[in-house]
């Protein structure tokens, strides 16, 4: 477990900027504590600083995982996000689309979302969107 290098941090933030834009600082400076990114076995973990300090007491060979895995670096040093990052990135998403219940099933089976299946969407929607159920609107 180690801090990210400058090159790794740049690649991570560039990827996160596609999805959450300038809200990256909200991901780090949270009200419930200080959070950080750590590199361990080609994976980037997002965790509370207290958890990071506790995990530092365990040797690298014995440490399997800690915090939430945001993604991994390939051997070609490309960064890919994992699905486990969605819970942390979705609240800060730039573009969102809410699907009607009839379109949810079609999308899950691999079909395209038709215009009549969209319940609501943010303005200026581009690439890197998040799909939500219409029932998740509060």
Backbone as CSV, one residue per row, in Angstrom:
resi,resn,N_x,N_y,N_z,CA_x,CA_y,CA_z,C_x,C_y,C_z
1,UNK,0.851,-1.168,0.000,0.000,0.000,0.000,0.899,1.233,0.000
2,UNK,0.605,2.110,-0.961,1.405,3.325,-1.048,0.556,4.432,-1.655
3,UNK,0.984,5.680,-1.477,0.275,6.783,-2.151,0.468,6.680,-3.665
4,UNK,-0.421,7.278,-4.409,-0.306,7.280,-5.865,0.822,8.205,-6.307
5,UNK,1.512,7.828,-7.374,2.515,8.716,-7.951,1.797,9.842,-8.697
6,UNK,2.545,10.844,-9.116,1.944,11.969,-9.840,1.290,11.505,-11.139
7,UNK,1.950,10.603,-11.845,1.412,10.096,-13.110,0.131,9.297,-12.875
8,UNK,0.124,8.456,-11.854,-1.065,7.664,-11.532,-2.214,8.555,-11.071
9,UNK,-1.895,9.567,-10.274,-2.924,10.496,-9.805,-3.540,11.256,-10.969
10,UNK,-2.709,11.658,-11.912,-3.210,12.382,-13.082,-4.159,11.508,-13.900
11,UNK,-3.796,10.246,-14.110,-4.654,9.333,-14.870,-5.960,9.058,-14.134
12,UNK,-5.883,8.888,-12.823,-7.085,8.650,-12.023,-8.012,9.853,-12.077
13,UNK,-7.484,11.043,-11.851,-8.317,12.244,-11.847,-8.884,12.549,-13.233
14,UNK,-8.128,12.236,-14.275,-8.628,12.448,-15.629,-9.828,11.540,-15.895
15,UNK,-9.742,10.299,-15.445,-10.853,9.360,-15.622,-12.053,9.780,-14.788
16,UNK,-11.815,10.177,-13.547,-12.912,10.619,-12.688,-13.548,11.897,-13.217
17,UNK,-12.751,12.770,-13.834,-13.281,14.026,-14.370,-14.265,13.779,-15.502
18,UNK,-14.094,12.681,-16.242,-15.062,12.343,-17.282,-16.447,12.133,-16.680
19,UNK,-16.485,11.503,-15.522,-17.755,11.108,-14.925,-18.320,12.125,-13.939
20,UNK,-17.473,12.738,-13.120,-18.003,13.632,-12.081,-17.488,15.060,-12.195
21,UNK,-16.679,15.352,-13.176,-16.229,16.726,-13.420,-15.434,17.306,-12.266
22,UNK,-15.773,18.528,-11.885,-15.049,19.227,-10.819,-15.428,18.744,-9.422
23,UNK,-16.326,17.796,-9.335,-16.765,17.295,-8.033,-15.754,16.344,-7.392
24,UNK,-14.593,16.203,-7.980,-13.560,15.326,-7.414,-13.157,15.802,-6.025
25,UNK,-13.094,17.106,-5.851,-12.702,17.625,-4.524,-13.753,17.291,-3.472
26,UNK,-15.027,17.183,-3.873,-16.075,16.778,-2.927,-15.905,15.323,-2.510
27,UNK,-15.307,14.540,-3.376,-15.058,13.134,-3.077,-13.957,12.985,-2.031
28,UNK,-13.003,13.896,-2.023,-11.877,13.816,-1.090,-12.184,14.548,0.215
29,UNK,-12.680,15.776,0.125,-12.980,16.589,1.314,-14.438,16.400,1.713
30,UNK,-14.714,15.324,2.393,-16.085,15.030,2.806,-16.307,15.479,4.236
31,UNK,-17.573,15.669,4.585,-17.922,16.127,5.929,-17.686,15.053,6.987
32,UNK,-17.774,13.795,6.585,-17.642,12.711,7.556,-16.202,12.242,7.748
33,UNK,-15.229,13.021,7.300,-13.827,12.678,7.514,-12.996,12.927,6.272
34,UNK,-11.701,12.715,6.408,-10.784,12.870,5.283,-10.610,11.529,4.592
35,UNK,-10.705,11.554,3.285,-10.567,10.340,2.491,-9.369,10.475,1.570
36,UNK,-8.804,9.335,1.175,-7.619,9.363,0.325,-7.652,8.190,-0.650
37,UNK,-6.773,8.251,-1.635,-6.610,7.190,-2.616,-5.288,6.491,-2.329
38,UNK,-5.292,5.170,-2.351,-4.074,4.401,-2.127,-3.941,3.328,-3.195
39,UNK,-2.709,3.020,-3.542,-2.375,2.041,-4.572,-1.897,0.764,-3.893
40,UNK,-2.503,-0.369,-4.276,-2.092,-1.653,-3.714,-2.368,-2.741,-4.745
41,UNK,-1.338,-3.436,-5.178,-1.440,-4.536,-6.137,-2.195,-4.128,-7.403
42,UNK,-1.756,-3.074,-8.061,-2.314,-2.550,-9.312,-3.730,-2.001,-9.182
43,UNK,-4.241,-1.878,-7.988,-5.594,-1.367,-7.782,-5.550,-0.075,-6.966
44,UNK,-6.532,0.778,-7.216,-6.645,2.038,-6.483,-7.808,1.911,-5.515
45,UNK,-7.517,2.153,-4.247,-8.528,2.051,-3.197,-8.853,3.439,-2.672
46,UNK,-10.121,3.616,-2.322,-10.628,4.865,-1.764,-11.048,4.549,-0.337
47,UNK,-10.397,5.204,0.630,-10.695,4.854,2.015,-10.521,6.055,2.941
48,UNK,-11.068,5.912,4.112,-10.933,6.891,5.175,-9.486,6.860,5.665
49,UNK,-8.971,7.982,6.104,-7.578,8.020,6.562,-7.352,7.150,7.790
50,UNK,-8.361,7.018,8.641,-8.223,6.154,9.818,-8.058,4.702,9.396
51,UNK,-8.853,4.266,8.425,-8.742,2.900,7.917,-7.395,2.687,7.240
52,UNK,-6.924,3.702,6.534,-5.632,3.608,5.866,-4.499,3.421,6.877
53,UNK,-4.569,4.134,7.996,-3.535,3.998,9.024,-3.570,2.609,9.659
54,UNK,-4.764,2.061,9.849,-4.874,0.715,10.409,-4.369,-0.333,9.426
55,UNK,-4.649,-0.136,8.135,-4.195,-1.086,7.120,-2.685,-1.021,6.933
56,UNK,-2.068,0.099,7.270,-0.617,0.245,7.119,0.150,-0.649,8.087
57,UNK,-0.500,-1.100,9.139,0.176,-1.964,10.105,0.273,-3.407,9.619
58,UNK,-0.444,-3.746,8.559,-0.432,-5.108,8.011,0.567,-5.155,6.861
59,UNK,1.311,-6.247,6.766,2.319,-6.355,5.707,1.650,-6.423,4.333
60,UNK,2.386,-6.028,3.302,1.835,-5.981,1.943,1.403,-7.355,1.448
61,UNK,2.147,-8.383,1.796,1.802,-9.727,1.338,0.491,-10.207,1.936
62,UNK,0.251,-9.868,3.171,-0.939,-10.352,3.865,-2.165,-9.473,3.647
63,UNK,-1.974,-8.245,3.224,-3.096,-7.337,3.001,-3.751,-7.656,1.657
64,UNK,-5.004,-8.045,1.697,-5.723,-8.393,0.474,-6.433,-7.175,-0.099
65,UNK,-7.185,-6.483,0.741,-7.977,-5.350,0.293,-8.296,-4.460,1.478
66,UNK,-8.614,-3.208,1.208,-9.062,-2.280,2.244,-9.819,-1.163,1.551
67,UNK,-10.795,-0.601,2.217,-11.581,0.464,1.611,-12.403,-0.043,0.437
68,UNK,-12.652,0.836,-0.506,-13.427,0.500,-1.701,-12.525,0.580,-2.918
69,UNK,-12.538,-0.466,-3.723,-11.718,-0.491,-4.930,-12.383,0.376,-5.995
70,UNK,-11.709,1.457,-6.407,-12.239,2.325,-7.458,-11.931,1.788,-8.844
71,UNK,-10.798,1.154,-9.000,-10.424,0.640,-10.305,-9.032,0.059,-10.279
72,UNK,-8.521,-0.252,-11.465,-7.193,-0.849,-11.531,-6.397,-0.285,-12.689
73,UNK,-5.088,-0.377,-12.552,-4.169,-0.014,-13.617,-3.768,-1.286,-14.345
74,UNK,-3.820,-1.254,-15.670,-3.403,-2.399,-16.457,-1.878,-2.396,-16.570
75,UNK,-1.350,-3.414,-17.221,0.098,-3.469,-17.413,0.579,-2.365,-18.347
76,UNK,-0.320,-1.869,-19.199,0.011,-0.752,-20.088,-0.215,0.584,-19.401
77,UNK,-0.475,0.560,-18.091,-0.692,1.744,-17.257,-1.922,2.550,-17.669
78,UNK,-2.961,1.858,-18.151,-4.255,2.498,-18.379,-5.110,2.237,-17.152
79,UNK,-5.985,3.180,-16.828,-6.821,3.042,-15.637,-8.252,2.717,-16.039
80,UNK,-8.826,1.690,-15.400,-10.204,1.286,-15.634,-10.969,1.321,-14.324
81,UNK,-12.147,1.932,-14.354,-13.004,1.973,-13.167,-13.693,0.631,-12.967
82,UNK,-13.904,0.258,-11.713,-14.658,-0.944,-11.375,-16.084,-0.559,-11.015
83,UNK,-16.954,-1.527,-11.039,-18.354,-1.277,-10.707,-18.518,-0.920,-9.231
84,UNK,-17.568,-1.289,-8.393,-17.657,-0.958,-6.969,-17.539,0.541,-6.722
85,UNK,-17.077,1.287,-7.710,-16.930,2.740,-7.561,-18.247,3.482,-7.760
86,UNK,-19.257,2.821,-8.295,-20.507,3.510,-8.627,-21.188,4.137,-7.424
87,UNK,-21.189,3.460,-6.292,-21.859,4.003,-5.106,-21.246,5.324,-4.661
88,UNK,-19.969,5.500,-4.890,-19.291,6.722,-4.465,-19.321,7.810,-5.536
89,UNK,-19.399,7.420,-6.798,-19.366,8.404,-7.878,-20.752,8.896,-8.292
90,UNK,-21.773,8.081,-8.126,-23.124,8.435,-8.588,-23.679,9.717,-7.967
91,UNK,-23.493,9.985,-6.671,-24.043,11.240,-6.133,-23.423,12.500,-6.739
92,UNK,-22.238,12.388,-7.310,-21.544,13.548,-7.865,-21.583,13.583,-9.392
93,UNK,-22.410,12.766,-10.010,-22.445,12.643,-11.472,-22.850,13.950,-12.141
94,UNK,-22.208,14.235,-13.275,-22.548,15.432,-14.047,-23.833,15.208,-14.833
95,UNK,-23.943,14.055,-15.472,-25.092,13.769,-16.326,-25.797,12.516,-15.839
96,UNK,-27.109,12.634,-15.710,-27.912,11.520,-15.208,-29.124,11.318,-16.103
97,UNK,-29.519,10.061,-16.227,-30.724,9.702,-16.962,-31.516,8.746,-16.088
98,UNK,-32.809,9.035,-15.923,-33.688,8.166,-15.147,-34.583,7.415,-16.121
99,UNK,-34.615,6.087,-15.984,-35.404,5.246,-16.878,-36.751,4.914,-16.269
100,UNK,-37.757,4.831,-17.134,-39.077,4.384,-16.706,-39.009,2.882,-16.437
101,UNK,-39.924,2.366,-15.610,-39.896,0.926,-15.292,-39.982,0.022,-16.517
102,UNK,-40.691,0.450,-17.550,-40.804,-0.384,-18.753,-39.477,-0.481,-19.503
103,UNK,-38.666,0.542,-19.437,-37.392,0.554,-20.160,-36.267,-0.109,-19.372
104,UNK,-36.435,-0.247,-18.058,-35.377,-0.856,-17.237,-35.075,-2.276,-17.691
105,UNK,-36.131,-3.064,-17.863,-35.954,-4.470,-18.242,-35.304,-4.578,-19.612
106,UNK,-35.729,-3.758,-20.549,-35.151,-3.794,-21.889,-33.662,-3.463,-21.847
107,UNK,-33.293,-2.477,-21.046,-31.887,-2.088,-20.938,-31.057,-3.203,-20.305
108,UNK,-31.607,-3.859,-19.285,-30.877,-4.934,-18.619,-30.630,-6.121,-19.543
109,UNK,-31.504,-6.317,-20.524,-31.319,-7.400,-21.486,-30.455,-6.989,-22.669
110,UNK,-29.879,-5.791,-22.623,-28.912,-5.385,-23.636,-29.463,-4.573,-24.783
111,UNK,-30.725,-4.200,-24.728,-31.303,-3.392,-25.801,-31.015,-1.912,-25.569
112,UNK,-31.147,-1.136,-26.613,-30.971,0.309,-26.501,-32.154,0.926,-25.773
113,UNK,-31.927,2.063,-25.169,-32.998,2.789,-24.495,-33.661,3.697,-25.520
114,UNK,-34.962,3.524,-25.687,-35.707,4.373,-26.611,-36.085,5.678,-25.924
115,UNK,-36.439,6.657,-26.737,-36.766,7.978,-26.205,-37.967,7.926,-25.262
116,UNK,-38.938,7.066,-25.546,-40.110,6.987,-24.681,-39.825,6.233,-23.383
117,UNK,-38.650,5.646,-23.244,-38.275,4.953,-22.018,-37.553,5.842,-21.023
118,UNK,-37.211,7.054,-21.455,-36.503,7.994,-20.581,-37.529,8.784,-19.784
119,UNK,-37.441,8.697,-18.465,-38.359,9.428,-17.611,-37.913,10.859,-17.389
120,UNK,-36.610,11.038,-17.223,-36.066,12.359,-16.921,-34.574,12.330,-17.231
121,UNK,-34.014,13.464,-17.608,-32.572,13.531,-17.849,-32.072,14.945,-17.595
122,UNK,-30.799,15.044,-17.255,-30.208,16.356,-17.007,-29.957,17.053,-18.339
123,UNK,-29.875,18.370,-18.297,-29.660,19.146,-19.517,-28.226,19.002,-19.998
124,UNK,-28.058,19.058,-21.310,-26.727,19.009,-21.895,-26.043,17.669,-21.706
125,UNK,-26.810,16.610,-21.684,-26.250,15.284,-21.432,-25.308,14.885,-22.558
126,UNK,-24.117,14.459,-22.181,-23.114,14.028,-23.148,-22.741,12.579,-22.902
127,UNK,-21.478,12.278,-23.038,-20.976,10.935,-22.750,-20.802,10.754,-21.251
128,UNK,-20.549,9.534,-20.834,-20.257,9.196,-19.443,-21.436,9.537,-18.528
129,UNK,-22.596,8.975,-18.831,-23.799,9.248,-18.041,-24.034,8.131,-17.036
130,UNK,-24.854,8.423,-16.045,-25.292,7.445,-15.064,-26.767,7.174,-15.294
131,UNK,-27.145,5.903,-15.283,-28.541,5.514,-15.427,-29.110,5.187,-14.059
132,UNK,-30.297,5.711,-13.785,-30.982,5.457,-12.525,-32.389,4.970,-12.818
133,UNK,-32.987,4.308,-11.835,-34.403,3.978,-11.906,-35.192,5.237,-11.608
134,UNK,-36.368,5.334,-12.171,-37.216,6.494,-11.916,-37.675,6.514,-10.463
135,UNK,-37.715,5.352,-9.826,-38.158,5.271,-8.428,-37.112,5.806,-7.448
136,UNK,-35.891,6.099,-7.913,-34.850,6.601,-7.011,-34.892,8.111,-6.838
137,UNK,-35.765,8.793,-7.569,-35.887,10.246,-7.415,-36.565,10.534,-6.091
138,UNK,-35.958,11.420,-5.311,-36.516,11.748,-3.995,-37.296,13.024,-4.056
